[in-house]
Amino acid sequence: MRSTKTYHVRAQLQADYEVVCTDNILDPASDELVGRGRQPGTHAQRRFIVLDQAVDAIYGNSIRAYFEHHRVECRYLVLPGGEQRKVMDSVVAVAAALDSFGIDRRREPVISIGGGVLLDLVGVATTLYRRGIPHLRVPTTLIGLVDAAIGVKTGVNHGCHKNRLGTFQSPTAVLLDRRFLASLDERHLRNGAAEMIKLAIVRDERLFELLEEDGDRLVEERFQGRSPAGERVASEVLHRSVRGMLAELEPNLWERELDRLVDFGHSVGPAIEMLAGGDLLHGESVAIDMAVFTTVAAHRGLLDDKAARRIIELLHRFALPTDHALLDEEVAGRALADTVRHRDGRQRLPVPTGIGKAVFLNDVTQDELRSALRHNRAEAIS
Ligand SMILES: NC(=O)c1ccc[n+]([C@@H]2O[C@H](COP(=O)([O-])OP(=O)(O)OC[C@H]3O[C@@H](n4cnc5c(N)ncnc54)[C@H](O)[C@@H]3O)[C@@H](O)[C@H]2O)c1
């Protein structure tokens, strides 16, 4: 006789963290960096800090002086930035260094200070290490500030796939200090702007207008507010971007729902980014993808020509690409098929229906992709 007994286990995954827009976190008078993640009743004694190499070269002395001032014993691990380093080997290197430091599993949050690549890979390492240790994130690039640092996704690339290995992580806290952008080169600023433009297109018309009106000034002043008008607009676009991103993410943090507006730009983009190797930055591949599905929407009559033109022009104003030589219909078709596997059997393609508005499509055909690609290539050449 067969006997079956079923035990049902049900639990909720909690996330509880703050994203703090702060100023000058390396000022010794601030205790944000050293105080976050400190257990009540304990003093910060030791910290393991992972630094992006470029950040170390520019801010390393101030970072070390900050922690010395607060009498914190630190171990620094410096890793190069760049997509090529976003691999499992880097995660393993972090784990080995954590072992050698002998990190306390609960009381010594790892602090990572760097771009999206560093935050993503340290995120993987700190969720895998002893099945999860606290991680305080400090982004230093625009993509990091408005996107990579503030949600719960971590990841590294694997094989020829973007973010194929990854985890969800509720960070200890996220500290946003736009002063780091002062040293970021123009291409990476424009690259980060692509994620802001994405949010503007799918949900925030005012953000779109601000980027149209003041994009040049923002890049020129590196979001540092070197003039009163520049300060006003830098502060507003950053706050709108962070607020908008969190408003999209928070109700669906663990991605139970796969119709996600924030996936605009991420349907064929990741595949073309990987295919192009170091030739395309993440935001640049997002821009190309946004251009493809903007044209698909326009060709379907979902988006009027004027709005479609404004979107493409804004991408061009930020010197972002809208086409790439390697993106042909076969590549796009394969990328879309992989996206469908990622999105539980449906395309779930966010496409704009106006500035600040979008819908999801599930029936985009290969013919439509081909025609959008041809159109964008012709426009890019002319
Ligand atoms: N987890 C997420 O939700 C999420 C969201 C968006 C993007 N991402 C990921 O983020 C990555 C892209 O991030 P990124 O553009 O920051 O790349 P990155 O981390 O490689 O940084 C870009 C370059 O800038 C340098 N750098 C960093 N900070 C600097 C500073 N303040 N001054 C001067 N140079 C500096 C780095 O060394 C690197 O060379 C991609 O891998 C993407 O997939 C993740």
The ligand as an SDF file (V2000), in Angstrom:
LIG
                    3D

 44 48  0  0  0  0  0  0  0  0999 V2000
   21.8800   44.7910  -11.2890 N   0  0  0  0  0  0  0  0  0  0  0  0
   21.1350   45.5710  -12.0260 C   0  0  0  0  0  0  0  0  0  0  0  0
   19.9320   45.7120  -11.8100 O   0  0  0  0  0  0  0  0  0  0  0  0
   21.7640   46.3290  -13.1670 C   0  0  0  0  0  0  0  0  0  0  0  0
   21.0650   47.3850  -13.7750 C   0  0  0  0  0  0  0  0  0  0  0  0
   21.6890   48.0970  -14.7990 C   0  0  0  0  0  0  0  0  0  0  0  0
   22.9670   47.7540  -15.2150 C   0  0  0  0  0  0  0  0  0  0  0  0
   23.6020   46.7090  -14.5830 N   0  0  0  0  0  0  0  0  0  0  0  0
   24.9360   46.3120  -15.0280 C   0  0  0  0  0  0  0  0  0  0  0  0
   25.8530   47.3770  -14.8300 O   0  0  0  0  0  0  0  0  0  0  0  0
   26.9630   47.1650  -15.6880 C   0  0  0  0  0  0  0  0  0  0  0  0
   27.3990   48.4780  -16.3030 C   0  0  0  0  0  0  0  0  0  0  0  0
   27.7920   49.3230  -15.2650 O   0  0  0  0  0  0  0  0  0  0  0  0
   28.7970   50.5230  -15.5060 P   0  0  0  0  0  0  0  0  0  0  0  0
   28.4160   51.2250  -16.7380 O   0  0  0  0  0  0  0  0  0  0  0  0
   28.8620   51.2590  -14.2350 O   0  0  0  0  0  0  0  0  0  0  0  0
   30.1710   49.7640  -15.8460 O   0  0  0  0  0  0  0  0  0  0  0  0
   31.5440   49.5700  -15.0360 P   0  0  0  0  0  0  0  0  0  0  0  0
   31.2840   49.1370  -13.6600 O   0  0  0  0  0  0  0  0  0  0  0  0
   32.4070   48.7240  -15.8820 O   0  0  0  0  0  0  0  0  0  0  0  0
   32.1350   51.0560  -14.9720 O   0  0  0  0  0  0  0  0  0  0  0  0
   32.4720   51.7030  -16.1660 C   0  0  0  0  0  0  0  0  0  0  0  0
   33.9120   52.1990  -16.1610 C   0  0  0  0  0  0  0  0  0  0  0  0
   34.0160   53.3330  -15.3060 O   0  0  0  0  0  0  0  0  0  0  0  0
   35.0800   53.1620  -14.3640 C   0  0  0  0  0  0  0  0  0  0  0  0
   34.6370   53.9240  -13.1960 N   0  0  0  0  0  0  0  0  0  0  0  0
   33.7440   53.5770  -12.2530 C   0  0  0  0  0  0  0  0  0  0  0  0
   33.4730   54.6170  -11.4560 N   0  0  0  0  0  0  0  0  0  0  0  0
   34.2240   55.6560  -11.8950 C   0  0  0  0  0  0  0  0  0  0  0  0
   34.3610   57.0100  -11.4820 C   0  0  0  0  0  0  0  0  0  0  0  0
   33.6280   57.5320  -10.4890 N   0  0  0  0  0  0  0  0  0  0  0  0
   35.2400   57.8000  -12.1510 N   0  0  0  0  0  0  0  0  0  0  0  0
   35.9590   57.3060  -13.2050 C   0  0  0  0  0  0  0  0  0  0  0  0
   35.8460   56.0350  -13.6510 N   0  0  0  0  0  0  0  0  0  0  0  0
   34.9770   55.2270  -12.9990 C   0  0  0  0  0  0  0  0  0  0  0  0
   35.2100   51.6790  -14.2110 C   0  0  0  0  0  0  0  0  0  0  0  0
   36.5100   51.3080  -13.8070 O   0  0  0  0  0  0  0  0  0  0  0  0
   34.9150   51.1910  -15.6360 C   0  0  0  0  0  0  0  0  0  0  0  0
   36.0780   51.2770  -16.4010 O   0  0  0  0  0  0  0  0  0  0  0  0
   26.5210   46.1490  -16.7460 C   0  0  0  0  0  0  0  0  0  0  0  0
   27.1880   44.9300  -16.5420 O   0  0  0  0  0  0  0  0  0  0  0  0
   25.0450   46.0160  -16.5020 C   0  0  0  0  0  0  0  0  0  0  0  0
   24.5680   44.7310  -16.8140 O   0  0  0  0  0  0  0  0  0  0  0  0
   23.0340   46.0080  -13.5840 C   0  0  0  0  0  0  0  0  0  0  0  0
  1  2  1  0
  2  3  2  0
  2  4  1  0
  4  5  1  0
  4 44  2  0
  5  6  2  0
  6  7  1  0
  7  8  2  0
  8  9  1  0
  8 44  1  0
  9 10  1  0
  9 42  1  0
 10 11  1  0
 11 12  1  0
 11 40  1  0
 12 13  1  0
 13 14  1  0
 14 15  2  0
 14 16  1  0
 14 17  1  0
 17 18  1  0
 18 19  2  0
 18 20  1  0
 18 21  1  0
 21 22  1  0
 22 23  1  0
 23 24  1  0
 23 38  1  0
 24 25  1  0
 25 26  1  0
 25 36  1  0
 26 27  1  0
 26 35  1  0
 27 28  2  0
 28 29  1  0
 29 30  1  0
 29 35  2  0
 30 31  1  0
 30 32  2  0
 32 33  1  0
 33 34  2  0
 34 35  1  0
 36 37  1  0
 36 38  1  0
 38 39  1  0
 40 41  1  0
 40 42  1  0
 42 43  1  0
M  CHG  2   8   1  16  -1
M  END
$$$$
